[in-house]
Amino acid sequence: MQPGVEAFIQNMTELGFEATLEAELVICRVVALDGAFAGTPVETGVAIGELEPWPHVPPHWLHFPGSVKFAQTNSQPSPKSGWLMHSRQITGWSDAPAGIAWASHVRAVLSEAVA
C-alpha cells in the first residue's frame, strides 16, 4: 500500500471515521452538519490513486453514492458501482492538520447537497 494511502487511513481513523478500502477507494462515513443530509452519516470516498501526495496535497475528486445530489456539480462515474465522483477544489489546505482540513472540506461539500 502507498504511504499516502496509509497516512490518509491513519488520519481518518484517528479522527473517528471508519476508513475502509473498497473498489479502489478509501471510504469513510462522515456525518453531514448541514444540507439535505444534516445529522446523517454519509459514505464518501477518495481514489487511492489521488492519495499518493497525502498529506501535502489534497485529493481533488469526492466520491459519493449516486443518491447524493447537488444543484451544481461536475461529476463523472466513480470506480464504485452506483457512485459518482464530484470535482471540488479545496482552499486553505495549509491552515489546519490535513485530516481535519479534509473532514471540514467533505462536510462543506455535503452542506451543498440538495438530496
C-alpha angles and dihedrals in degrees: 000000000000117000091238092054091048091048092049092050090047092049093049092046092050089053092052099255118137101240116192135163117241135150093355090306136108102227124201133177112234124184109229113228098196140009131047092327098045110157092009126114108238125191114235130176144203123203111245088226090064094053099069093100095041126164094019097054125030122229114257103211125066116202120210136166112271089251090072105089131186129197089227126019145139105226141170133182114284124225085247111083114251093015133108129210116223125206111235132163120215122214130199094029095162095048098085139016109292097247093050092046090050094049090049091049093051091048091049091052091047089053086066093057114119097188 
